Amino acid sequence: MDIEKMINSGLKNIPKYPFGKPKSAVSAELFKGKIVKINSNENTIGVSPKAIEAAEKILSNLNLYPESTNLELRRKVAQKFQIQPENVFIGNGAGEIIYYAAIAFLNNGDEVIVPEVTYPLYLIAFKMMRANIVKSTMNGYKVDTGKIQELITEKTKIIALCNPNNPTGDIINKNEMLKFIKKIPDDVLLIIDEAYIDFADNNDLLDTVSEIKNGRKNLYVIRTLSKAYGLAGLRIGYGIGDTSINDEMQKIKLPFNISLITQHAAEAALQDDDFLNKTVDTIKKERNFLYEELNKMNLNYVKSSTNFILIDVKRDSSDTTLELEKRGVMVRDAAPYGIKNCIRVTIGKRDQNERFLQALSEVLGIKS
């Protein structure tokens, strides 16, 4: 069998997603003690207690299929944003929604614009549908909306933005985003992935959901419960947009794509403001702590609106990542994202952050 003749031509030359290493890989190979895993932007505070309680209560019902339309969960999201359930789409993580959007709206040869440095799953999903990827250049570590606007042509079908951006942590502020949105042609779908929005300062943010409520039909917002709500292991995300967009994606949505446990845990997590506030407050406090310590080390970093920080280590980032792993600290090498000499570090609890700083000082030869 000649596999090259059989595969979807859109899959050719698609790089594999750069997954973060699991703990077991490091503990088996490099380090035998307690490992600090701060490489995948997981919630280092833990899990919403209300989500755990709801998940435990439903365990005896696992012989049943989940409710396929996710109606109750969509109602909970709709209530949170004062929209209609029909404006909400539920996915097995934000990534599945990105895939559905690509499948539903891209044809061969359509153009998709993405920033040069951003979440790599966009490229995989859009190339899979044989779209032409147009990359907009960055303004340093910032997404340049002016450059994106210059690249729009009659072939442009989708623009995908991660705001705050992964892996840089930077944000497109309220005024710039609103100005940009108003200049997008009506027949171009603007997808804004707001996975990290809970960690940003509200004064910096455009209320994109209100833009949709006010009738902007070509804007689609994606969010997740993986980060601030601590449900990364259950895989749950949601999209908010005009019903016409959701109707098309519903046609291709896998039946029962969200497990019974996930649905109930997510419904409960959305009601757990105490856990959300604790997570956000802790991350902001520890983010400032890391800024102070990195300043003492004379290291450059990107001011972050997320639960991670991109740090310039002034040396080979792959080697730095490996040396940190030898000391039991797992961070993400930013080289696969196209950023040289940088690592992306999830903001942890104080003891985790101190372990990271100590290990980084050793690797870089910085005396405390």
C-alpha positions as CSV (number, residue, x, y, z in Angstrom):
1,M,0.0,0.0,0.0
2,D,1.3,3.4,-1.0
3,I,0.2,5.6,1.9
4,E,1.3,8.8,0.2
5,K,-1.3,8.2,-2.5
6,M,-4.0,7.5,0.0
7,I,-3.8,10.3,2.5
8,N,-5.7,13.5,2.5
9,S,-3.4,16.0,0.6
10,G,-4.1,18.5,3.2
11,L,-2.2,16.5,5.7
12,K,1.1,16.6,3.8
13,N,3.7,18.8,5.4
14,I,1.6,19.4,8.5
15,P,3.9,19.4,11.6
16,K,2.8,17.4,14.6
17,Y,1.3,19.3,17.5
18,P,4.1,20.1,20.0
19,F,2.7,18.4,23.0
20,G,4.3,19.1,26.4
21,K,6.0,16.1,28.0
22,P,4.2,14.1,30.6
23,K,5.6,13.9,34.1
24,S,6.4,10.2,33.6
25,A,8.8,10.9,30.7
26,V,11.0,13.1,32.9
27,S,10.8,11.0,36.0
28,A,11.7,7.9,34.1
29,E,14.6,9.5,32.3
30,L,16.1,12.4,34.1
31,F,14.9,13.1,37.7
32,K,13.7,10.8,40.5
33,G,12.4,13.3,43.0
34,K,9.2,15.5,43.1
35,I,8.6,17.1,39.8
36,V,7.3,20.6,39.2
37,K,5.2,20.4,36.0
38,I,4.7,23.9,34.7
39,N,4.8,23.3,30.9
40,S,1.2,23.0,29.8
41,N,-0.6,26.0,31.3
42,E,-2.7,23.7,33.6
43,N,-4.4,25.1,36.6
44,T,-1.8,24.7,39.4
45,I,-4.4,25.6,42.1
46,G,-6.4,22.4,41.4
47,V,-10.0,21.7,40.4
48,S,-13.3,23.4,41.2
49,P,-14.7,21.5,44.3
50,K,-18.2,21.9,42.9
51,A,-17.1,20.2,39.7
52,I,-15.6,17.3,41.6
53,E,-18.8,16.9,43.7
54,A,-21.0,16.9,40.5
55,A,-18.7,14.4,38.8
56,E,-18.8,12.0,41.8
57,K,-22.6,12.2,42.0
58,I,-23.0,11.1,38.4
59,L,-20.7,8.1,38.5
60,S,-23.5,5.6,39.1
61,N,-25.1,6.7,35.8
62,L,-22.2,5.9,33.5
63,N,-24.3,3.2,31.8
64,L,-26.2,6.0,30.2
65,Y,-25.3,8.1,27.1
66,P,-24.8,11.9,27.8
67,E,-27.5,14.2,26.6
68,S,-26.4,14.8,23.0
69,T,-27.5,18.4,22.5
70,N,-25.7,19.6,25.7
71,L,-28.8,21.7,26.3
72,E,-28.4,22.2,30.1
73,L,-24.7,23.1,29.7
74,R,-25.5,25.5,26.9
75,R,-28.2,27.1,29.1
76,K,-25.7,27.6,31.9
77,V,-23.2,29.3,29.5
78,A,-26.1,31.3,28.0
79,Q,-27.2,32.4,31.5
80,K,-23.6,33.5,32.3
81,F,-23.5,35.8,29.3
82,Q,-27.2,36.7,29.0
83,I,-27.5,35.2,25.5
84,Q,-29.7,32.4,24.0
85,P,-28.6,28.7,24.3
86,E,-28.7,28.6,20.4
87,N,-25.8,31.0,20.5
88,V,-23.6,28.5,22.3
89,F,-21.8,25.5,20.9
90,I,-20.1,22.9,23.2
91,G,-16.9,21.1,22.2
92,N,-14.5,18.5,23.6
93,G,-12.1,21.2,24.5
94,A,-11.6,24.4,22.5
95,G,-9.5,22.5,20.0
96,E,-12.5,20.5,18.8
97,I,-14.4,23.7,18.1
98,I,-11.5,25.0,16.0
99,Y,-11.6,21.7,14.0
100,Y,-15.4,22.0,13.4
101,A,-15.0,25.6,12.3
102,A,-12.4,24.6,9.8
103,I,-14.4,21.7,8.4
104,A,-17.6,23.7,8.2
105,F,-16.3,26.9,6.5
106,L,-13.2,26.2,4.5
107,N,-12.9,25.0,0.9
108,N,-9.8,24.2,-1.1
109,G,-7.8,27.3,-1.8
110,D,-9.5,29.5,0.7
111,E,-7.2,31.8,2.5
112,V,-6.8,31.9,6.3
113,I,-4.8,34.6,8.1
114,V,-3.0,33.8,11.4
115,P,-0.3,35.6,13.3
116,E,3.2,34.3,12.7
117,V,3.6,33.3,16.3
118,T,0.4,31.8,17.8
119,Y,-1.3,28.6,18.9
120,P,-0.2,25.9,16.4
121,L,-3.5,24.0,16.3
122,Y,-5.0,26.6,13.9
123,L,-2.4,25.7,11.3
124,I,-3.1,22.0,11.6
125,A,-6.9,22.4,11.4
126,F,-6.8,24.8,8.5
127,K,-4.2,23.0,6.4
128,M,-6.2,19.8,6.9
129,M,-8.9,21.5,4.9
130,R,-6.4,22.4,2.2
131,A,-6.7,26.1,2.9
132,N,-3.8,28.5,2.1
133,I,-2.3,29.8,5.3
134,V,-1.2,33.5,5.2
135,K,1.0,34.5,8.2
136,S,1.0,38.0,9.4
137,T,4.3,39.4,10.9
138,M,4.5,40.3,14.5
139,N,5.4,43.6,16.1
140,G,8.0,42.2,18.4
141,Y,6.0,39.8,20.6
142,K,2.7,41.6,19.8
143,V,0.1,40.5,17.3
144,D,-0.1,43.3,14.7
145,T,-3.7,43.9,13.6
146,G,-2.6,46.4,11.1
147,K,-0.5,43.8,9.3
148,I,-3.4,41.4,9.3
149,Q,-5.7,44.0,7.8
150,E,-3.3,44.6,4.9
151,L,-3.3,40.9,4.1
152,I,-7.1,40.5,3.6
153,T,-8.1,39.7,0.0
154,E,-11.1,38.4,-1.8
155,K,-10.0,34.9,-1.0
156,T,-9.8,35.4,2.7
157,K,-12.3,33.2,4.5
158,I,-11.2,33.1,8.1
159,I,-8.9,35.2,10.4
160,A,-7.9,33.4,13.6
161,L,-6.6,35.2,16.7
162,C,-5.6,33.9,20.1
163,N,-6.3,36.8,22.6
164,P,-4.5,36.7,24.9
165,N,-2.0,35.1,22.6
166,N,-0.3,31.8,23.2
167,P,2.7,31.5,23.6
168,T,3.5,35.2,24.1
169,G,0.9,36.0,26.7
170,D,0.4,39.5,25.2
171,I,-3.1,40.9,24.6
172,I,-4.8,43.0,21.9
173,N,-6.3,45.8,23.9
174,K,-9.9,46.9,23.8
175,N,-9.6,49.9,21.6
176,E,-7.3,48.2,19.1
177,M,-9.5,45.1,18.9
178,L,-12.7,47.1,18.4
179,K,-11.1,49.2,15.6
180,F,-9.9,46.0,14.0
181,I,-13.2,44.2,14.2
182,K,-15.0,47.1,12.5
183,K,-12.7,46.9,9.5
184,I,-13.2,43.1,8.9
185,P,-15.4,42.5,5.8
186,D,-18.8,40.9,6.5
187,D,-17.9,37.7,4.5
188,V,-14.7,37.0,6.6
189,L,-15.2,35.0,9.7
190,L,-13.1,36.3,12.6
191,I,-12.4,33.6,15.2
192,I,-11.1,34.9,18.6
193,D,-9.8,32.2,20.9
194,E,-10.1,33.6,24.4
195,A,-8.8,30.5,26.3
196,Y,-6.8,32.7,28.8
197,I,-9.2,35.6,29.1
198,D,-10.0,35.0,32.8
199,F,-6.4,36.0,33.7
200,A,-6.4,39.3,31.9
201,D,-7.4,42.7,33.5
202,N,-11.0,43.6,32.5
203,N,-10.1,47.2,31.7
204,D,-7.8,45.9,28.9
205,L,-10.5,43.7,27.2
206,L,-13.1,44.2,24.6
207,D,-16.3,42.5,25.5
208,T,-16.5,40.4,22.4
209,V,-19.6,38.6,23.5
210,S,-21.5,41.9,23.6
211,E,-20.3,42.6,20.0
212,I,-22.1,39.4,19.0
213,K,-25.1,40.3,21.1
214,N,-25.2,43.6,19.2
215,G,-25.5,41.8,15.9
216,R,-21.9,41.2,14.6
217,K,-22.6,38.0,12.7
218,N,-19.0,37.3,11.5
219,L,-17.4,37.2,14.9
220,Y,-17.0,33.9,16.8
221,V,-15.6,33.6,20.3
222,I,-14.1,30.4,21.7
223,R,-13.5,29.8,25.4
224,T,-12.4,26.9,27.6
225,L,-12.9,25.5,31.1
226,S,-9.4,23.9,31.0
227,K,-7.5,26.9,32.5
228,A,-9.2,29.0,35.1
229,Y,-11.8,26.3,36.1
230,G,-9.2,23.5,36.3
231,L,-11.0,21.1,34.0
232,A,-8.2,20.4,31.5
233,G,-8.5,16.6,32.1
234,L,-12.2,16.5,31.2
235,R,-11.8,18.4,27.9
236,I,-14.6,21.1,27.7
237,G,-14.8,24.3,25.7
238,Y,-17.6,26.4,24.2
239,G,-18.1,28.7,21.3
240,I,-20.3,31.8,21.2
241,G,-21.6,33.2,17.9
242,D,-24.5,33.8,15.6
243,T,-26.9,30.8,15.4
244,S,-26.2,30.4,11.7
245,I,-22.5,29.5,12.5
246,N,-23.5,27.1,15.2
247,D,-26.1,25.5,13.0
248,E,-23.5,24.5,10.4
249,M,-21.1,23.1,13.0
250,Q,-23.9,21.1,14.6
251,K,-24.2,19.2,11.3
252,I,-20.8,17.7,11.7
253,K,-20.6,17.6,15.5
254,L,-19.8,14.0,16.8
255,P,-22.7,12.5,18.7
256,F,-22.1,12.3,22.4
257,N,-18.8,14.3,22.0
258,I,-19.0,15.4,25.7
259,S,-19.0,12.7,28.3
260,L,-21.7,12.5,31.0
261,I,-19.1,13.3,33.7
262,T,-17.8,16.3,31.8
263,Q,-21.2,17.8,31.2
264,H,-22.2,17.7,34.8
265,A,-18.8,18.8,36.1
266,A,-18.8,21.7,33.7
267,E,-22.3,22.8,34.7
268,A,-21.2,22.9,38.3
269,A,-17.8,24.6,37.6
270,L,-19.6,27.5,35.9
271,Q,-21.4,28.2,39.1
272,D,-18.2,28.1,41.3
273,D,-17.2,31.7,41.4
274,D,-15.2,31.2,44.6
275,F,-12.8,28.8,42.9
276,L,-12.6,31.0,39.8
277,N,-11.7,34.1,41.9
278,K,-9.2,32.1,44.0
279,T,-7.5,30.9,40.9
280,V,-7.3,34.3,39.2
281,D,-6.2,36.1,42.4
282,T,-3.5,33.6,43.0
283,I,-2.2,33.7,39.4
284,K,-2.1,37.5,39.4
285,K,-0.2,37.6,42.7
286,E,2.3,35.0,41.7
287,R,2.7,36.6,38.2
288,N,3.8,39.8,40.0
289,F,6.2,37.7,42.2
290,L,7.8,36.2,39.2
291,Y,8.2,39.5,37.5
292,E,10.0,40.8,40.5
293,E,12.4,37.9,40.7
294,L,13.0,37.8,36.9
295,N,13.9,41.5,37.1
296,K,16.5,40.7,39.8
297,M,17.9,38.1,37.4
298,N,18.1,40.7,34.6
299,L,16.0,38.5,32.4
300,N,13.6,39.9,29.8
301,Y,10.0,38.6,29.6
302,V,6.7,39.5,28.0
303,K,4.2,41.1,30.4
304,S,1.5,38.5,30.5
305,S,-2.3,38.6,30.5
306,T,-2.4,34.8,31.1
307,N,-1.4,32.1,33.5
308,F,2.1,31.7,31.9
309,I,5.1,33.9,31.1
310,L,7.4,33.9,28.1
311,I,10.9,34.4,29.3
312,D,14.1,35.1,27.2
313,V,16.8,33.0,28.7
314,K,19.5,34.4,26.5
315,R,20.7,31.0,25.4
316,D,19.6,27.9,23.6
317,S,16.0,27.3,24.9
318,S,16.0,23.6,24.1
319,D,19.1,23.0,26.1
320,T,17.7,25.2,28.9
321,T,14.5,23.2,29.0
322,L,16.5,19.9,29.2
323,E,18.7,21.2,32.0
324,L,15.6,22.3,33.9
325,E,14.1,18.9,33.5
326,K,17.3,17.4,35.0
327,R,16.5,19.5,38.1
328,G,12.9,18.3,38.2
329,V,11.3,21.4,36.6
330,M,9.3,21.0,33.4
331,V,8.8,24.1,31.2
332,R,7.9,24.5,27.6
333,D,10.6,25.2,25.0
334,A,9.3,28.0,22.8
335,A,11.5,27.1,19.8
336,P,8.7,25.0,18.1
337,Y,6.6,28.1,18.2
338,G,9.2,29.9,16.2
339,I,10.7,31.9,19.1
340,K,14.4,31.5,19.8
341,N,16.0,31.5,23.2
342,C,12.7,31.6,25.1
343,I,10.8,29.3,27.4
344,R,7.1,29.4,28.3
345,V,6.5,28.9,32.0
346,T,3.1,28.2,33.6
347,I,2.6,30.3,36.8
348,G,2.4,27.9,39.7
349,K,1.9,28.2,43.5
350,R,4.6,29.9,45.5
351,D,6.6,26.7,46.2
352,Q,6.5,25.7,42.6
353,N,7.6,29.1,41.4
354,E,10.5,29.2,43.9
355,R,11.6,25.7,42.7
356,F,11.6,27.0,39.1
357,L,13.5,30.2,39.9
358,Q,16.2,28.2,41.9
359,A,16.6,25.7,39.0
360,L,16.7,28.5,36.4
361,S,19.4,30.4,38.4
362,E,21.5,27.2,38.5
363,V,21.1,26.6,34.8
364,L,21.9,30.2,33.8
365,G,24.7,30.5,36.4
366,I,23.1,33.4,38.2
367,K,24.1,33.8,41.8
368,S,21.4,34.7,44.2
